[in-house]
Amino acid sequence: MSSFSIVWPAVATAFLASLVEAVEAFTIVLAASTFQGWRPAILGSVAGLATLAAIVIALGPVLSVFPIHALQFVIGVLLLLFGMRWLRKAILRAAGIIPLHDEAIAFTKETSLIRDEAARQKSRLDWIAGVTSFKAVLLEGLEVVFIVIAVGSVRDMLWPASVGALAACGLVLLIGLAVHKPLSRVPENALKFGVGVMLSAFGVFWTGEGLGIAWPGEDLVIVEFVAVFLITGLALAAVLRRATGRVSQ
């Protein structure tokens, strides 16, 4: 059984990452529902969730075939690459080099795209709304599935990571249905920064485990990796922000 020092980062990572992806998926589904009501949007979302469930069921037996150290190494490298991508974008957003993600703007853009698609194809809006919702849930959900499997497929953490992901998705669904508008107040960019830090920390840890490195402090070293990536990321954002300010003057 995994120690608490590694369970809570896994749960937190799955929760925060799923929160971000669920907010983005909900924004697209909400935009689709504005045309023909919730029915086609819900049907498309359910189809996307069913496809995700089938992928998870299919991947389960495959993962058990790999030797544990090979699995740790492969997952570690993928997590590190995935996390650094999130962290890079978060740093650039924090520095003001690329614009912050805004769900209200994303909602308006997605609504316009659906309307344009309907005009081009001259087809029923409910079909387009359903397909749009399906793609949103599937694509955003695939990232959630990858993160849950990556942080939970070793050390018996799949269930804790899954609980964290489901809790985030349920929270977004409840709040979204209650307010019935884009969740623009969610600090999505800050969450992406945190997720990038935690994914990168897990990536280094699992890569080292796969290579047979005996980390000092064992699982607790993850906290140190989180601190290193967090401090480095904040420092880089501050440096880039000042550099950008000097250039614009």
RAKA-V7525 format. One record per residue. N is the residue number from 1. RES is the residue in one letter. D_FIRST is the distance of its C-alpha to the first C-alpha in whole Angstrom. Layout:
n res d_first
N RES D_FIRST
N RES D_FIRST
This chain:
n res d_first
1 M 0
2 S 4
3 S 7
4 F 9
5 S 12
6 I 11
7 V 10
8 W 13
9 P 15
10 A 14
11 V 15
12 A 18
13 T 19
14 A 19
15 F 21
16 L 23
17 A 24
18 S 24
19 L 26
20 V 29
21 E 29
22 A 29
23 V 32
24 E 34
25 A 34
26 F 35
27 T 38
28 I 39
29 V 38
30 L 40
31 A 43
32 A 43
33 S 44
34 T 47
35 F 49
36 Q 49
37 G 46
38 W 43
39 R 43
40 P 43
41 A 41
42 I 38
43 L 39
44 G 38
45 S 35
46 V 34
47 A 35
48 G 33
49 L 29
50 A 30
51 T 30
52 L 27
53 A 25
54 A 27
55 I 26
56 V 22
57 I 23
58 A 24
59 L 22
60 G 19
61 P 20
62 V 22
63 L 18
64 S 17
65 V 20
66 F 20
67 P 18
68 I 15
69 H 17
70 A 20
71 L 18
72 Q 17
73 F 20
74 V 22
75 I 20
76 G 20
77 V 24
78 L 24
79 L 22
80 L 24
81 L 27
82 F 27
83 G 26
84 M 29
85 R 31
86 W 30
87 L 30
88 R 34
89 K 35
90 A 34
91 I 35
92 L 39
93 R 39
94 A 38
95 A 41
96 G 43
97 I 44
98 I 43
99 P 43
100 L 40
101 H 39
102 D 40
103 E 39
104 A 43
105 I 44
106 A 42
107 F 43
108 T 47
109 K 46
110 E 44
111 T 47
112 S 50
113 L 48
114 I 48
115 R 51
116 D 52
117 E 51
118 A 52
119 A 56
120 R 55
121 Q 54
122 K 56
123 S 54
124 R 52
125 L 50
126 D 48
127 W 47
128 I 46
129 A 44
130 G 42
131 V 42
132 T 41
133 S 38
134 F 37
135 K 37
136 A 35
137 V 32
138 L 32
139 L 32
140 E 30
141 G 27
142 L 27
143 E 26
144 V 23
145 V 22
146 F 22
147 I 20
148 V 17
149 I 17
150 A 17
151 V 15
152 G 12
153 S 13
154 V 10
155 R 7
156 D 6
157 M 9
158 L 12
159 W 12
160 P 12
161 A 14
162 S 16
163 V 16
164 G 18
165 A 20
166 L 21
167 A 22
168 A 24
169 C 26
170 G 27
171 L 28
172 V 30
173 L 32
174 L 32
175 I 34
176 G 36
177 L 37
178 A 38
179 V 40
180 H 41
181 K 42
182 P 40
183 L 37
184 S 39
185 R 38
186 V 34
187 P 34
188 E 33
189 N 34
190 A 32
191 L 29
192 K 29
193 F 29
194 G 26
195 V 24
196 G 26
197 V 25
198 M 21
199 L 21
200 S 23
201 A 21
202 F 18
203 G 20
204 V 21
205 F 18
206 W 17
207 T 20
208 G 20
209 E 17
210 G 19
211 L 22
212 G 20
213 I 20
214 A 19
215 W 18
216 P 20
217 G 17
218 E 14
219 D 13
220 L 15
221 V 18
222 I 17
223 V 19
224 E 22
225 F 22
226 V 22
227 A 25
228 V 27
229 F 27
230 L 28
231 I 31
232 T 32
233 G 32
234 L 34
235 A 36
236 L 37
237 A 38
238 A 40
239 V 42
240 L 43
241 R 44
242 R 46
243 A 48
244 T 48
245 G 50
246 R 52
247 V 53
248 S 54
249 Q 56
